[in-house]
């Protein structure tokens, strides 16, 4: 299959939660991915790995840990989701997304295996149903990392943990970041239920780093670790942060262990105070891996944090006016974004471009953000799950008298730029899919190209 054909085929399987009502009716288990991995020769067992779950911060933490491992001289794999502009972003080797040719070759091989397993049927050890979009991509990541002979792979959970298709790996370290409300229809309506799903990545004898924060979530994770005879490092008990200082929205800090002489100065290139917690979590994981014999010293930790890239999270793409693209999509993230505004832009006029998915806590998120923005433009990410701009305006009209409705994301950003003065600040937020839409458009705009035109590389944004 050619690259474009492979991507189109995958998209017919549905993006994550593309149809929530259908997804709720589906049977979640690890059967498909287990069958695929077995037929592929269990590639996920051919390299050591780390597994990262959580509500917020898991992508940033996974990226930081991978960057540290790469700084230590290891050949790395990184599997994350969702992507912003191109599906290849999800599967990276040594910090670079795989090529279109490798993507197409890997999926072609996988599709032939899937057809063979479907023909055999479940009774003969095959498949009863076609694997999902995410199951296919997870199997592809397992296979790519084995074929490229990575020396360590970092896997970010897609959703939850217990039944996520990444959960057949046996990691050197399991990491759980902050836990809060999100995907309640699938993970449960209490912190305890959600934490239980995340804690499902903790296996017998595991080494675990937790930054769960919430007391109820911490109790669930501690109980799961006790049941599994797993070693637990809770970052709130193990580390303390001092000399925290902001530098242009980013932070420098000294991180010290409470039970040893370990101490390190780190400089974060990712904006937001919350990234400090993510960095401490990644440091905790790196320290455990060093105990297990992996060559991660203080220099690799500091370099890995200093050089990490994780776009679409408070990513600044313009100076005057300041323009930020941010994938805040749940109430916990909205609270962090509001704190960022209050700390760094107090007294500045904020123009907010907002678009969201139908299954998100839109009322709570907009209730936090909209009253603090001088002007709001509601829009609609280019996804079937997106709530319409008109519906958003109707839902949120009581929060502000300054709401405009612009359906197309790029036109919404154009309007924001027209409304903002050089000292104002524009934030686009609500969904990572909106960030992807606007990031692709912004890159074309910066290159002097129009929608539909391609950069010099000729690579499609799909």
N, C-alpha and C positions, 0 to 999 in steps of 0.2 A: 504494500500500500504506500502511496505517496503521503507526505506529511499532512497536507490539507484534508485528504481523504480520511486519514487516521483520526484527526481531531473531530471531523464531522461525525464519524461513527461513534466516537466516545460521547459526543454531545447528545446523540440520540438516546443514550442510556440515562440522561438526566443529570443535571448538576446537583450538588448537595442540597437536599431539602427543596428541590424545585417544585414539588407538589406535596405540601405537608400532609394533606388528608390521605394521599396515596401512601406516603412514607409511614404514617402511623399504622396503616393497615398491613404494611409489609412485615415479614418475620425477620427480626434482627438476630443474627448469630454469627459465629466465626467459621461456619461450615464452608462457604464458598472460598474464602481466602486460604483456609487450611488445605482444601483440595488442590487449589492452584499452586500453592507453595510446594506441596508434595510432588506434583507433576513436574515442577520446575527444578526439582532436586534440592528443595529447601535452601534457596540462595540466602535467605535471611540469617542462616546459621553460619555463614562463611566469613563473617566479620563481627567484631564486637560492636555494641550499639548502646545508645542512650534513648530513653523513651520519655517524652515530655507531654504532660496533660495539664489541664487547668482551664479556668474561664477566661481570664485576661492575662496577657503577658507570656503565654506559652510560646508564641512565635518568636518574640524578641529574645526570650531566654534560650530557645533552641538555636537561634542565630548566633548569640553570644558564645554559647558552648562550642558550637562548630568552629567559630572563628578562633577560639582559644586552642582547640585541637589542631587546627591548621597552622597556627602560629608555633605550635610545638613540633612542627615538621611532619605531622601525620597526613596521609592522603584521606580526605574526608568525603562523606556523602551527607546530604541534607535533604530531608523530605518534609515539605510543609504544605499548608493549604489555608485559604484558597489562594489562587494566583491573582495578580493585579491586572496584567496586560496579556501575558502569554502563558499558556498551559505549561510550557517547558520550565517555568520558574519553580515549579513544585519539586523538580528532581535536579539537584545540583551536585556536581563533583568538583571538589577543591574550589568551591565558591562560584563556579560557573554553571549556568543552566545547560542541560544537555542540548546537543544540536538537533535541528529538525530531522536530519537523516537518522540519528540514533533513536530519536523518539519514534519515528515511523518504523524503523527496523524492529525495535523492541515490541511495539504494539502489534505489528504483523505476526511476529512469532507467537505472541500471547494469544492473538485471535485464533490462530490455527489450533493451539492447544485447547482453547475454550470450545471450539467446534467439535473437537475430538471428544472432550469430556461430556459435552451435551449429548452427543450421539451415543455414548456409553450409558448415560443415565445414572442416577444416584444409586440404584441397586447394585451397579457394577463398579462403584467407587468413583463415578463421574459426578456431573453436576445436574441438579434438578431444575435449575433456572440460571439464566444468564447472569454473570456477576455484574454488580452495579458499576457506575462511573468511578466511584472512589475505590472500590475493590480492585478494579482494573489498574488504576494508577498506582495503588499500593503494591500490587504484584509487579508492575513495571519497575518501581523504585527498588524493590528487593533484587530483581534481576539485573538492573543496570549496575547497582553497587557491587554485586558479585563479579560481573563481567569486567568492570573497571578496576577490580581488585582494591577497593578502598580498604583502609586500615582501621577506620572507625566511621560509623554512621549514626546520625542523630535523626530520630523520627518524632515529628509532632503529631499528636493525636488529632484526628479530624473533628470528632464530637464525642463527648463523654469519655470513654476509656475502656470500660469493661467489655463492651461489644464492638468497639472500633476495630476496623480490619488491621490496624497496626499492632493489635494486642496479641499476636502470635509470636512476637519476638521475645527473647530471653535477655533483657538488657543488663549491662554492667551496672547501670544506675537508672532508677526511675525517679522522675522529677514531677512534682505537682506544684503549679504556680497558684496564684490567688484564685479563690473559689467564691463565686457570687452567682446571682440569678442570670440565667440565659438558657435558651432552648428548653424551657420548662415543660413544653408539651412532650418532649422526648426523654428528658432526664429526671423529671420530678418537680414538684412544686414546693419543696422545702430544701434548705441548705443541706440538711442531713442526707436527703435522697440524692441530690446532685453530687455531694462529696462522695457518697457511696459508689456512684458510677465512675467518678474520676479515680477513686482508690482501687478500682478494679484492675488497674495496671500493676498493682503490687502483688508479686508472685512469691512463693515460698523461698525464704532465705534472701530476699532482695535487699539491696542497699538503696535507701530512699532519701531524697531531699524534698522537704515540704516548705512552701511559702504560703500555705493556705490562708493564714491570717485569721479568718473568722473562727471564733472559739468552738462553735458547733462542728465546723469542718475539721478543725484540728483534732477534736475528740474522735471523729469517725476515722480519720487517717491513722491516729495512734492505735485505735482498736484493731484496725485491719492489719497494721504492722505486727501487733502482738499476736494476732491469730496466725499470721504467716511466718512468724519467727524472723521478721525482717528487721534490719537495722534502720532506725529513723534518725535523720538529722533535720531538726526544725530550725530554720534559719533565725527565727526570733529568739531562740534559746542559745544558738551556737555562735552567732556573730553580732557585732555591734558596729555601727557606722558613726564616724566622727569627722570633724572638719568639712562638713558638707557645705559646698558653696556653688552658687550658680554662675555660669559663664555663658551668657547669650542664650538662655533657655535650656542649656545642657548643664551637667554637673560634674564636679570633681569631688572625690571623697576618699577617706581612709577607712578601709574595711579590716577589722581585726577579729580573730577567733577568740572566744572566751576561754577555751580549754588548752590553748597552746600559744607559742610565740608568733604564730603566723599573723602577718599584717601586711597590707598592700595598699598603695595609692593607685586609684584608677581615675581615668578621665573618660567620660561617656560622650560619644558623638551623637547619641540619640536624645532628642529633647524630652523633657518631662521628668518631674521628680520621681514618678512611679518607676522609671527605668532604673533607678538606683536599686530598688528592691529586686527587679529582674536580674540585675548584674550580680547582686549578692547571692541570688539563687543559683545562677550559673557558676559562680565561684565555688559554692558549696558542692556542686556536682563535680567540678574539676578537681577539687581537693580529694573527694572520694575516689575518683579515677586515678589520681596520683598514688593514693594508698594501694590501689590495685595494680600498680606497676606501670601505668602509662606515663610517658615522659612530659608531664605538664608541670612546669615550674612557675615561679612568680612572674618571670619575664614573659612567658607565654600567655599567662592570664592577663597581665596588663596590656600586652600588645593586642591580644584577641579582642578585648573590650574596646580599646582605642580605635581599632580598625574595622569594627563590625558595621555592616550596612543592613538596614531593614526598612525599606521604603514604605510610604503610605501610612506611617504612624507619626503624626506631628511633623510631616516632612515639609520643610520650607522650600518653595520653588520660586519665590520672587521676593524682592526687598522692598520696593516702594510702588504700590502698597505691599506690605508683607502678605504673602499668600501661603497658607498651610493646607495640606491635604492630609486628612486624618480619618482612620477607619473606625472611630468610636461607634459601637453598635449595641451597647447595653448600658443599663443604668450605672454600673460601677465605672465603666469607661467614661460616661458623661460626667460623673463626679470628678474624675481625674482631669478631664478637659476643663471643667469649670475652675478647678484649682489652678491650672496652668494659666488661664485667662487672668485670674485674680492676682497671681504672683507676678506675671510678666507684662500684663497689658492693662493694668488698672488705670482708668481714666481715658483709655484709647477707645475709639469708636470701632465696634466690631460689626462686620457684615457677614452673615451666616448663610451658607448654601447648604441645604439639608435635604437628603433623600434617604429612604429606608425601605426595608423589607416588611412585608405584611405581618410576619410572625414575631416581630420584635416589640419590646415594651415602649412603643412610640410615645404614649401619653407621659410616662415617667421621664423619658429622656428629654423630650421637648419642654416639659415642665421645668426642668433644670436649666436648659440652655436658652430657650427663646426669650425669657424676660430679661436676659443679660445682653442681648444683641440689639444694636440700634436699628438694623434692617435685616430682614430674613427673606430669603428666596427659596421656596420649596420646589423641588424638582423630582425627577423619577429615574433612578438607575435603570440601565438597559438590561433588565432581568425579568423573567416572567413572574417572579415572586415579589417584585417591587410594588409598594403601595403607590397609587397614582398621586400626582402633584395636587390635583383638585381635591382628592379625599384628604390629603395631609392638611391642606389649607382649611378645609371644613372642620377637621378635628382640632386644629390648633388656633383658630381665629380668636379665641378668648384670651390667648396668651400675649398677643401683641397686635397693635394697630398698624404695624409696618411690615406686612407679609405680602410678597409678590409671588405669583404662580408662573413658573417657566418650566414646561415639561422636559425639554431637552437639556441634559446636563451641561453641554458646552455652551448653550445659549444662556443658561443660568449663570455660569461663570463669567461670560461676557457682560451680562448685566451687572454682576457684582463689581467687576472691574470699572464699569462706567460709573457706578454709584460711589466707589471708594476714592477718597483723597489719598495723597502720597503718604500721609501719616496714619491712615486707617489700617485695619487688619482684617483680612478675609480668611475665614475658615470654611472649608468644605468637609462635611462629616455626616455620619449617620449610617454609612455602609462602606465596607471595603470594595464592593462592586462599584459604587459611585466614585471612589478614589481611583479605581482602575480606569473607568470611563474618562475621568478628567485628567489623569496622568498621561494617558495615551494622547488625548487632545492637546494637552499642554506641550508635550514633546514635539508634536507636529507644528504647533503654533510657534514654538521657539526656533524650529528649523525653517520657518517661513513657508510651511506646506499647508495645504487645505485638507479637510476631511476627505478620505478616500485615496489620497496620495500616500506614497510610501517613502520612508527615508531611503538614503543611499544604499542601505543594506538590502533593501527589497524584501525584508522579512515581514510577513503579515502579522498583525496584532490579534491573534486568536487564541 
